[in-house]
């Protein structure tokens, strides 16, 4: 019993430390929303350039996700996370030195590389360390701290709003980056990566430390070995016929998670609220901070139910709520109300959107993506998903202002609602329930389902 408690405590500490990467991700997504109001006072920019600066961190994420898979497979998950921390620190240093559009753009791109790497590395590390029955709980730590990072960014922006010191807004993220880098010096490599790289004895020692018993550790070793024997670990294998169904499902979820408009709403929250009729810069920042806090609290609630209600019900319920919220946000523009009333109703609609996203897509997407791929190609699979996730997010962040100006906010909300409806169909028909299943069992489940689909096509 004492050993079980000790193992759980060690696993909890590992998940908490590694998931600090979520703070780095969330902070870089959220900090620009407030900093953007003041950067243009120091560095003159057009609306197009502002959109590019907002999207740059996500554009850099494209490169980061492409690098993360191969680097993580070759050097290990632990080294990958340490490298992402250093990239964040270098990016912030460049922000502090920026005095031109080109320099701030390069800094945001570098921070984006860190975002892309950490988005792959942290879910990958946690998924390969924790036992199946606790994976949902620990995997959602990343999303929880991501939402905390957004909250932290909004409050730091709020603190520095009176002075307009946007460089200080960015500088704060150096602290969690240093904590993550130093902490990873003391954590082990994942057993799954060690077995895949012919270090079985070391993997066994780590598993014996983090599992309830030697028997459970040995069972995990055997499952990993069995999975590795069935895959080759190449990009060609990832895209081959045996894996097309989980790969398609994971990529679709990654893309449509962004096409809900979540990052655009978070990054442009102050501008959206101000244009909707909410007053001064300070008031809009307070409203944005409220959105961040709500996102954080609802994520905690979702974590409490992820391993009991399951991934699929939460995702379907959350996506449905997101779609309804966006339809409502578009409709109130035609209600014939005063600008102030529309501003308040818009804030309520954004709150409903955030609640729905947090309890469903916000928590489930990272977990689902990491669970759908077999061990040997998991790094490449997550990298592929995060690449398309970052691509969709970058395009939306960059073109959100031109799209909303061309279509109007009502039609923009409805466009996102249409994307969300497709997301709902994908989640309902393609996503299996994966709670308490081992990563290998999920792989076998997809193979069985794909054989049935193939048989139906042939018979048809």
Secondary structure, DSSP 8 states (H G I E B T S, - for coil): -HHHHHHHHHHHHHHHHHTHHHHHHHHHHHHHHHHHHHHHHHS---HHHHHHHHHHHHHHHHHHHHHHHHHHHHH-HHHHHHHHHHHHHHHHHHHHH--SHHHHHHHHHHHHHHHHHHHHHHHHHHHHHS-GGGHHHHHHHHHHHHHHHHHHHHHHHHHHHTTT-HHHHHHTTHHHHHHHHHHHTTS---HHHHHHTT-HHHHHHHHHHHSSSHHHHHHHHHHHHHHHHT---SHHHHTSGGGHHHHHHHHHHHHHHHHT-HHHHHHTHHHHHHHHT--SHHHHHHHHHHHHHHHHHHHHHHHHHTTTT-HHHHHHHHHHHHHHHHHHHHHGGGS---HHHHHHHHHHHHHHHHHHHHHTHHHHHHHHHHHHS-GGGHHHHHHHHHHHHHHHHHHHHHHHHHHHHHH-HHHHHHHHHHHHHHHHHHHHHH----TT--HHHHHHHHHHHHHHHHHHHHH-
